[in-house]
Amino acid sequence: MKTFFSEIRGAVAATLVLAVVCCGLYPLVVFGIGQALFHHKANGSLIVDASGSVRGSEWLGQNFSGEKYFHPRPSAAGNGYDAANSSGINLGPTSQKLSDAIKERVAAYRKENGLSETEPVPADAVTASGSGLDPHISLRNAELQVARVAKARNIDAERVRALVRANTDSPDLGVLGDPGVNVLKLNLALDKQ
């Protein structure tokens, strides 16, 4: 009987020590390192305007409509860019529903950007990302929207192109992936003009 209680006491002590280390000390250490070394990223990579108001996160897409803004990728997240409902659409390449939606989006994209019926449309302009919250569009997608945005804002297209270049993120580690244009940062930069 004495051995049994000795074993129980050892198990309870080990459980308490592991609970304190794994549920208390370790998370505090990781939190502290994150705050000390990666403060901006650890706090959501928030974009704050001159008045101190949070405008969004660098890593979450937002819906922009209207002629004077660059438009993001379509979103399948809830009611559009709803982070609580982040998800893809789960429709495969043989889905008629997906095919019809893409055809409608291609026609709308060509119309709003003044493109011919034969002009290729970037895939990211008409398909949602896996999360539905992708903040980036391709450089080609942004370039095709420059003329519309410049005309709507009555500014020189070259100024708009310069802002596109300034808000283009390079590939990860310089080689992984393609450059991407952060739509929120670009539209905020346009509003500052």
C-alpha positions, 0 to 999 in steps of 0.5 A: 500500500505504501508503494502505491501511494508513493507512485501516486504522489510521484505521478501527481508531482510530475503532472503538476511540474509539467503543467507549470512548465508546459502551460505556464513557463513555456508560453510566457517565454515564447510570448516574451520572445515574440514581443521582444524580437517580433513585436509588429508580427506578434501583434497582428502586423497591424496597419495604423494610420496617422490618426492612430486608427487601425486600418487592418492587418498586412496579412488579411485581405479586405474588400475594396470596391469602386473605380478608384481602388485596386480590387483584391482576390475574390473571397470565399470566407463567409460574407467576403473577407470574414476572418471568422469564416476563413475557408476555401470554396471546396469546388473542384476543377470539374465543378460547373458552379465554379466554372460559371462563377469564373466565367462571370468574374472574367467578364466583369473583370474585363469590363471594369478594366476596359480589356478586350475579349481576348485579353488574358485575365490573371487567375488570381483576379477570378479565383479565391485563395485557399483561406479567402483572406489573401491580402496580395494580388499578382503584379500582372493583376495590379498592372491591369487595374492601373489605368482604371484607378488612375482615370478614376482618381484623375492622376497620372498612370505612372504615379499609380505604377510607382505606388504599385512597385512600392507596395510589391512584396518580393518573393520569400527569401528572394526566390520562393513564389512570385512578387505580390502586391498588398492591396490594403497597403496600396489602397491606403497609399493611394488615399494619401495622395 
